[in-house]
Amino acid sequence: MIQSSIRKCLTSIKPNNIIGRSKVNIININNNNRNIRYFASNSSSSSNNNNNNNNNSNGGEISMCNNNINSNNNNSNNNKEKDNLIRVLEDDKLRSISTTGLVDTLYKKSNQSELPLENPISSIQQTTGGSSLMELSEQYTDPLLDPVVKVFSVLTSPNYFIPWQMKPQREVTGSGFIISGKRILTNAHVVADQTLVMVTKFGNPNKFPAKLVSSAHDYDLAMLTVEDDEFWEGLIPLELGDLPDLQDTITVVGFPTGGSNICVTQGVVSRIDLQPYAHSETRSLSIQIDAAINPGNSGGPALKDGKVVGIAFQNLTGASSVGFIIPTPVIRRFIRDIELNGKFTGVPMLGIVSQNLDSMPKEYFKIPTDSSITGVVVNELHPFSAAKGLIQVKDIITHINGVSVADDGSIAFRRRERISFGYLFSNHFIGDQIDLTVLRNGERLNVRVPLVSQFSVVPFQMYDSRPSYFVYSGLVFVPITYPFLQELSDDLAVTYRRVYERIEKITSEDFQVVILSQVLFDKTNHGYSNLSLTEVKRVNDIPVKNLKHLVHLIESNQNPYLVITLEHENFIILKKDEADQANLRVMKQHAIPYLKSEDLRLSSNNNNSNLNVNFNNNDNEVNNNNNNDSEVNNNNNNNNGNKTIF
């Protein structure tokens, strides 16, 4: 904070008070035999004038510099004033700069070279308008702050209840930092559903258009790049470090709310564990720190010994000073996936639902009471899991890749720390082989199971995509997703999801639960309005697999009547000719551009319903409401007891 405050003083002093001053004072602060010099020009040559500056608009910061910088060049006076400079606590107690940790954090010891004794403020007179411009010397460039950028995003999310429309756009800001290869890392929630992304460098007011390279919404990470070569001039990429230890001091850098300048805060590592990521619901490795992480910090680097050890991304709602950062093992996995495949390919799964063994009698599984065998019991297999045929229900998984699994599902993790066994899959990709040791009827077996892609009946996140829909005779059909449930009710979304998110419902890789979301009134359907928000079971007695299949069944119907069977055996019966005529009326009345979403139009061979209707859409207004995307909402977390899906 001392270093930052002095730097603010240098840049906050009015140019008119500096122009024409030739005397430069040098303040030496000795820190562990390393000389760090700060320079400032006085706006007054007397201590009385310095005290009067306390009433200036720049207040405390300028007055702190002025009250501690004496214009007298006497060496003894300078040494006294040096002691006054480091009064930074509210109780006005002296504190050594070495104890703040900022110098050690922001500057490597090897880089603590002595700066030249010259004025860093170069004043440039400009005749236009009679104004003066002040520039900071390049010797004050900071190799750890310069790579931190501010991200400006314009986000436009779809309306899942009215899927042919978009919600009003909103503007959000976040942070990011530069890594090798002219790449910028930030959080995915900073650029999710983006229509425009721009970045600015620290100390540079110019905004540069940025391009999204790839997003990993599961890990809440995104990679950007800037095509303008001017942006990269003079920037040194930050390096990724290792996983920090407990009680290590972490410095978080970013552009949080409360101001426009860069902000530096510190905290210690409180916990390292698997935590749910608020942006995606994925449980992944996370570091808890006690530094303040506020909206705008998202995407900023967390530094230790000059290297990045994490990315700030969320905090805990209702808690004080509980922030979370994404650790470097997750970051490296994201980068490696892009380098190998050109994009993020997703988080793999083993496809096994397990339950802790700690409360079950081991004799039931033919495990001797005096045995040291521990593990978790398999109670369900995902339909797409490669473990089918290799693993059976009630098998005991004792080891994963040679690592012993405890009865509570934890594994050893660095000294006396323990962590969930799901951590063992965090660095793997889809198709990687996992070695499992299982106990079946008292017999030990070794099997090798490949990881497969994740599949969910009710997808949790649908970022950077448009929702699928189909409108027929005023009946709006959509696949059920978690964003759609949130449109209906945030409070009931979790409950509704549990109803539909059942593994036994899955019949194929493209399976979807299709519902009648709403009824747009027309003379052909006015009696069916009470049947909205119900699941579609069959069309003309043919079971519906997904929305695409429903569209095919309706459009290929050659019968004079169309019979749609909903849950609880409710029927919707339409005359085909009247329903086809109703489509034009409904499109015009409700300003629907297409009866089908873009993905269905591209996959359909029938273009009869691809009718375009011209209308004015005023969905491009800017909404300046604050969007707190970095808070964790614990109400959205699924509570599955002691069951674990991996």
N, C-alpha and C positions, 0 to 999 in steps of 0.2 A: 504493500500500500504506500510505503514511503516513496519508493521509486515512481510509482504511478502518480502520486500527488505532486511530486516535484515536476514531473513531465507535464502535468496539467497546468501547473503554474507557468511554465515556459510558454505554453501555447495559448494561455488565457490572458496574458498581459497585453494591454492595448498597444497597437503599433505606435500611436502618437507619443506614448510615454517612453518609447525605446529609441525612436529615430533621433539621431544626433548624440546619443550617449556613447562615449568611447570607453568608459570604465567597465570592466567585466570582473566580477567576483567569482572566485573558485572555492567551492565548499568540498573539502576532503572528508570522506567518511571511511575510516579504516575498519575493514571487516576481515578478520582472520588473515592479516598480512596482505590483503588485497586492497588496492586503492581504487575506489570508484568515485569519479569526480562528476559533480553536477555543476552546471553553469547557469547563471541568471544575470540579467541586467537590471539594475535598480531603477525604479521610476522616481525615486527621491533620494537625496544624499543625506538626509537627517533622520534620526529615529522618530522625531515628532511627526514628520510627514508620513513615515511608515505607519504610525498608529492611526493617522487620519484615513489611510486606505482601507481601514476596516469597514467603512461605510460605503465602499464601492459596490457595484452590482455583482462583482465576482466574489465578494464576501470572503469566506474562511480560507479558501485555497490560496488566493493571492496574498491575503494578509499573513498567512502562515509563512509563505516564501519571504515576504518583505520584512516581517518581524524577526526572521532568523538569518537574514542576509545583510550583513553590515557593510557599509561602503568603505569603511576603514580597512586599508590593506595591511594593517599590523598583524603579524603572524600570531601573536598571543591572543588578540581579539578574535581572530578566525577560529582558533581552537575552542574558545569559549562558546562562540556561536554555533560551532559544530555540535556541541552537546545539546543546545536548545533545539536544534533542527529535528532531533529524533524524539521529541515529545509528541507521541501519536495517540496515546490512550486518553480516554475521557477523564480519568482520575489524575492526568498530568504527571504520571510517573515515568521516569526514564526507562527506556527499553532499547536494548542493543539491536541494531538492524539485523544482526546475525540470527536473533531469535525469532524474527518474523517468518523466516523460511522462504520469503519471496525471492530474495536474491539467489539462494541456493536452487530454488525451483525454476526460475526464469533464466538463469544463466549458469552454464556449466563452469566448473572451476577452471578448466583449461582455457576458457574464453574470457577470463577476468583480466584482460590486458588493460594497461593504463591508457586512457584516452588523451589525445593531444590537447595542449593547453591553448584553446582558441575559442572564439565566440561561436556557439552553434547557431545563433540566430542571424541569418543573413537577410537584411532589410533591402527590399527592392522598391524604389520609388517609381510610381507610375503617374504620368501626367493626366491620364483620362479621369476626369471627375475629381482630381486632386486627392485621390485615395492612396493609401499605402498598403502593401501586401507584405506579410511576414511568413517566411518559410523555415521549417525546421531542417537542420543540417542532416545529410544522409548518414552521418556517423551515429545518429540516434535511432537508426533502424534496428528493430528487435527481431532476431531470428526465430523467436518463439511466439511473438504476437503478430508479426506481419503475415504469416500464413493463415491466420484466422479471418474468415470472411463473414459478412452478413448476407443472409439469403432473403430475398423478397419474392414472395409467391402469390400468384392470383389463382385461387382454387374455385372450381365449379363442379359441384357434385350433382349427380342425377337425383330426381325425385322418384323414389321407388314405388310410391303409391300411385303416382301419375307418371309412368315410366317414359312417356314420350316427351316429357318436359324436364328442364334442368332447374335446379335451385338458383337463387341469386348468387352471383359470384362474391367472394370475400377475399380480403387481402390479409395475409399473415406474414410474419417475419420469423426467421430462425437464424441459426449459426451454422458454420461449417469450417472445414480446414483443408488445406492443400496437402496432398501426398504425391509421391513420385508419379511420373507419366502424365503430367498435366491433368490431374484428376482432383476432384473435390468430394469429400465425404460429408454427408449430413444425415438427418433422420428422414425416413420415408414419410412420416406424417407431416413433415414440413412441405413436401412437394406432391402429396397424394392428390389425385384429381386435378393436377396443375394444368393451366392453360398458358401461363407465362411464368418464367423463373428468371430473376436477375440477381446478380451478386455485386457487392462492393468490397474493396479491400480496406483494411484498417488504415485510417488516416487519409483515404482517397474518396472524395464525394461522388466520383463517376460510377454509374451503374453499367455493368456489362451483361448482355444477354447470355444465359447459360442453357446448356442442352442436357437433358436427362439421358444418361448412359444406360442405367439399369436400376431397378428398385427391388428390394427384398422386404416386402411388407411383413413377412413372418419374423424377420429380425429387426424391423423398423430401421433399415439402413437404405440409403440411396447414394448413387454415384453420379456426379455432374461433371461437365467439362465446359470450358469457354473457348470458342474458336478464335477470338481476337488475341493475337500474339502480344499485344500491348499489355494485356492483363497479367501475363506471366513474367514480365520484366522485373528482375531484382528479387524474385520470390524464391525462398529455399524451402523445399517440402519438409514437412514434419515426419519423423520416423516413429514407427510403432514399437512400443516396449513390451515388457512381459507383464504377467498377471501380478498385481501388487500384493503385499502381505497385509494382514490385519494391523491396524493402527498406523499404517503408512500415511503420510501427508500427501493429499492430492490437491492440485490447483485446477479449478474449472474456469475456462475462459470462454466468453461469448458475448452476445448482445441481448440481454434480457430486458423485459419491460421496466420502465422507470427512468429511462434515459436513452440517448442515441449513441453514446460512446461505448467503447469496449469496456467490459466489466470483468474483474478478476476476483474470484472468491476461493477460499480454502476450506478443506475438511479432511477428516481422516476416514480410512476404510473401516466401516463398522461390521460388515458381513459380506460374504461371498456365497451365493446360493442360486439355485434355479428358481426364477420368479416368472410369473405371467407377464408378458409384454402387453400393455394396455392397447396398443395399436392393432394387435393381431390375435391375442389370446394364446400365443405360443409360449410354452414354458421353456425358457432358455437361461443360460448362465448370465448372472447379473451381479453387479457390485453395488452395495449400499454404502452411501457416504453421508456425513452430516453437514455437508455444504448445501447452501441454498441453490436449488435448481428451479427456476421460474420460467413462465412462458417467454420464449425468445432464446433461452439457453439451449434449447433442443438442437442437437447437431454439433455443439461446440466441443472442443477437445478437453479431456481431463489429463493433466500433465504430471509426470513424476520424473525428476532427474533429467528434464529436458526432452523426454519422450512421451508419446501418447500412450496412455494405459487404458483409455476408455472414451466413450462418447456419451455426453449427457443426453437423457431422453425422457425421463418421467420422474414424478414425485408421488408421494403417498397422500391422498386426500384426507384431510382431518388431522394429519400428523405434522409436527414441527421439526424442520431441518432433517427430513428423511428424503434423500434424493437417490436416484439410481443412474448408473452409467453402464453402457454396453462394453464388456471387456474385449481385449484384443483377440482372444481366440475366436470369438464370433466374428469380429471384423475381418480377420485374416481368412476365415472360411468363406465369407461373402466375396472378398476380393479374388480369392483363388477360383471360385466358381465362375466368375465373370471372365477371368483370364483363360480358363479351360474351355468354357462353353459359349462365350460371347454374351451371356446373360445369366441371371440368377435362375437356376433350374428348380428350386423349391427345397423344402425340408423333407427328408425321407422319414419313413416309419417302418417299424418291424411288423406292425399289425397285430399286436398281442395286447389284450386287456388283462392286467394282473391285479392281484390283491395281496396285501401284506400277510405274512404268516405268523406274526408275533402273538396273535390272540387265538390261534387254532391249535388243538392238540396234535402234536406231530405223529403220535402213534397211528392216527387215522391214515396218514400217508406212508406208513411203514417206516418211519424214521425213529430209531432208538432214542429213548429219552436222554441217555448219556452221550449221544452223538453231538458233535460240533457242527453238523450240517445246518446251514441256514439258507434262506432264499425267499422267493415270492411264488405264489401259486397262480397258475394260468386259469382264468375262468371264462375267457371268450376269445375267439379268433376273428379278425376282420375278414370279410369275404374275399378281399383282394390280397391278403397276406401270403407271402411266399412260404410261410411257416406251416400252412395247411398241408397235412400229410406227414409233417415232420414233428410237430408239436401237438399235443393233445390237451384237452381240458383236464385240470387237476394235476398236470405236470408241475414239478417244483423246479424253477430255474435257480440254480445255485451259483453259477459263474457266467459272466459275460466277458468275452475276450480275455479269459483267464483271471478276471477280477472277481473276488468273492462278493456276493450280495447278501446283506444282512436281512434279518426277518422283517425289519421295518422298511426295506427297499432302499437302504442307503449303502454307499460304498466309501472306502477310505479316500480322503482327499487332502493331501498336504498336511503332514504332521498329525495333529489330533482332530482336524476338521473332517466332517463327513458331509456328503452331498448325495442327492438322489441319483440312482443308477442311470437315469435318462441322460446324464452328462456324457456317458460313454458313446452316445450316438451323435453328439453335437458336431464333431469334426468330420463326419462321414457324408458321402453323397449317395444319391439314388443308384442302386446297383451294387454298392459295396457289400462284401460278405461279413457277416457277424457270427462269431463262434459262440455257441451256447452249450453249457453243461446242464443237463436236466436230470431229475430223479423221478423215475416212473415205476410205481409199485416196488420201491426199494432198490431198483436197478439204476445205475448211473449210465447215462447216454451222452454222447457228444454229437452235436449236429451243427451244420453251417447253413445260415439263412441269409439270403440277400435282402437288402432294404428296398422298399417300393415307394411310390409316390403317395402323398397324403390324399385321402378322399373323405369328404364329409357330406352327409345328406343335406344339412343346412349350413352352407358356407358362412363363415364368420365375417370375412372381409371381401369386398368386391371392388377394391380401389382401381382407378385408372381403366375402368370399363363401363359400358352402358348396360343397363338391365334388359333382360329379354322380356318380351310381352307379345300377346296376340289378342286382337279385338275382333269379335265376331258378333254381329247383331247387338252391339252394346254390351256384350259380356266380355270382361277383361280377365284374361288368364295370365298368370305369372308363376314361375317357379319360386318356391318359398326360400328365402334367404334371411340371414340375421338382420341386415340393413332394412329389409322390408318389415320385419317384425318390430324393429325400433321405430319405424314410421307410425306404426299402429299404437305402440305403447312401450316406453322405455322400461316401465316397471314390470310388465308382463312378458317382455321379449325373452327373458331367460326361461320362464315357465313354458311358453309356447315352443321354444327350441327343444326343450327336453322331451316334449310330446312327439315331435317329428324326428329328432335325431336318435334313431334307433338302428343299430347295425342290421337287424333282421329284415328291415325294410329294403335293403339294397339288393337289387336283382341283377343289375348290370353296371358297367363302368360309367355309363351315361345316365344313370337313374336320377330322376328328380321327383320331388313332391310338387305336383301342380295344384294350384288352388284358384278358385274364382274370387279374385280380389275385390271386385266391385261390379255393379250393374249400372251402366249409363242408360237412363230411361229412354225407352222408345215404345211405341205401341205394340211391338212384338214381344217385349220382355217385362213389361211393367209389373207383372204378377210374380216375378222371381227375385225381387230386390231383397227379400228377407233371407235369401240363400247365399249371400255374399260371405266371403271368408270361410268357405268350406272346401274340402279337398275333392278333386275330380278323380273318380275311380275308373269309369269306363265311358267310352263313346261307342254307341251302337253295340253294346255288350262286349267290346274289345277293351281289355285292360290298358290303361295309359302308362307308358314307360317314362316319358318326359314331355316337356313342352313341344319339342320338335315333332314327336310322335303324335301328340294331340292335334297339331296343325295339319299333319298329313291325314289323319283320320277324318277331320272335318272337311278339308278341301277336296278330298277324294270321295266324299259321300255321294252316291248316286240315287239314294232313296229319297222319296218326297218328304220324309221327315228325318229330323236329326234328334237322337235321344242321347242326352248327356246324363250320366248317373253320378251323383255326388255322394259324399259320405252320409251314413244313416239311410241309404237307399232313397234319397230325394232325387226327383227327376226334373230335368229341363227338356221340354219337347218343343221343337221349332219346326215350322214349315220352311223347307230349304229355299224356295223362291222368295218368300217374304223376308227371310233372314238376309239373303244376298242383297236385296233392295235396301234393307235397313242400314247396311254398311255405309253407303254414301251419305245418308242423312246423319248418322252418328259422327262420321269424320268431319263433316261441315259444322255441325252444332258444337262440337267440343274441340275444334281446331287440332285434330289429330292428323299429322302429316302422312303417316303410314299405318296400315292395319297390323303390320308385323315389325318387330325390331330388326335392326340391321343384320344381326347374325342369322336370323331366320330367313331374311330376304336373300342373303348370299347363298344359303344352303338349299333354298327352295327352287324347284324347276317351274313352278307355277307363278306367273307374274300377273295374274288377274287382279290380285288385291293390292298390287304395288301402285296405288293411286296417290298422286301428290296433290296436296291442297295448299294453296298459298294463304298465309295469314301472317299477322304481325306478332312478333314475340318480344316481350319486354323483359326478358330474363337476364339482361346484361347490366343491371344496375349494381353498383358496388355497395356491399354491406360492410360497414366499418366496425361492426361488433367484434369484440375481442373473442378469439377462439383459443381456449386453453386446451391444447392438444397434448400437453405433457403431464396431465394428472392421471393417476390410476383410479379407475372407478371399480371398487371391489364388488359392487353389485352385479357387474357383468361377468364375474368369474363363475364358471360352472362348478358346483359342489358335488363331486362324485364320491364323497366319503373317502375311503382309503383305497379306492381303485385308481390304477394308473394305466393310461393308454400310451404305448410307445411303439 
